[in-house]
Amino acid sequence: MTNTYPRETVEFQAVTVTVNGQVVTDDVEFSITERDVRPTVWDVAVVNGSEIGFMVVGFDPGVWKVWARVTSAPEVPVVDCGFFIVT
């Protein structure tokens, strides 16, 4: 994902999360970090119809990294979902 948004936007960003080749929509959390920062704070995925993702709102200009964490006992995989840019 490499979408670009103006900093004034309030917009849903859908994210497709896959684990072992399967699309996952349940028990998913997202963390949005600056480009080279590891995730520490997680938020429940926003659901928009049949899609999951997060809201792009209030981000400073720059490159932001999207992380997903899937709770699937006994595993809890963390997935690098790519970047988005705020101008």
C-alpha positions in Angstrom: 0.0 0.0 0.0 1.4 3.4 -0.9 -1.5 5.8 -0.9 -1.0 9.6 -0.5 -3.4 11.8 1.5 -3.5 15.5 2.3 -3.2 16.2 6.0 -6.7 17.7 6.1 -8.4 14.4 5.1 -10.5 12.2 7.3 -10.7 9.0 5.3 -11.0 5.2 5.8 -8.0 3.2 4.5 -8.8 -0.4 3.9 -6.1 -2.9 4.6 -5.9 -6.5 3.4 -4.2 -8.6 6.1 -3.0 -12.1 5.1 -1.5 -14.8 7.3 -0.2 -18.0 5.7 -1.8 -16.9 2.4 -5.3 -16.5 4.0 -7.1 -13.2 4.3 -7.8 -12.4 8.0 -10.5 -10.0 9.2 -11.2 -11.2 12.8 -9.2 -10.3 15.8 -7.0 -7.8 13.9 -5.5 -4.7 15.5 -3.4 -2.0 13.7 -0.5 0.2 14.8 0.5 3.2 12.7 4.1 4.4 13.3 6.6 6.7 11.8 8.6 5.1 9.1 11.4 3.5 11.2 9.6 3.0 14.5 8.5 -0.4 15.8 4.8 -0.8 16.9 4.0 -0.5 20.6 0.4 0.9 20.7 -2.4 -1.1 19.0 -6.0 -0.1 18.1 -8.9 -2.3 17.1 -9.5 -2.4 13.3 -12.1 -0.2 11.9 -14.8 -2.1 10.0 -16.3 -0.5 6.9 -18.8 -2.9 5.3 -16.9 -6.0 4.6 -13.5 -4.3 4.8 -11.2 -3.7 7.8 -8.6 -0.9 8.1 -8.0 2.4 10.0 -8.9 6.0 9.7 -6.4 8.5 8.2 -7.0 11.6 10.4 -4.7 13.9 12.3 -1.4 12.6 11.0 1.5 15.0 10.5 3.1 15.2 7.0 5.5 12.3 6.3 5.7 8.6 5.6 3.8 6.3 8.0 4.0 2.6 8.4 1.1 0.3 8.9 1.4 -2.8 11.1 -1.3 -5.5 11.8 -1.4 -7.8 14.7 -3.6 -10.9 14.6 -4.6 -12.8 17.7 -4.9 -16.4 16.7 -4.0 -18.6 19.7 -1.5 -19.9 20.1 0.1 -17.5 17.6 0.0 -13.7 17.5 1.6 -12.8 14.2 2.6 -9.2 13.5 2.4 -8.2 9.8 4.1 -5.3 8.0 1.3 -3.9 5.8 3.3 -1.2 4.0 3.3 2.6 4.0 1.1 5.6 3.3 2.1 9.2 2.9 0.6 12.4 4.3 1.3 15.6 2.5 
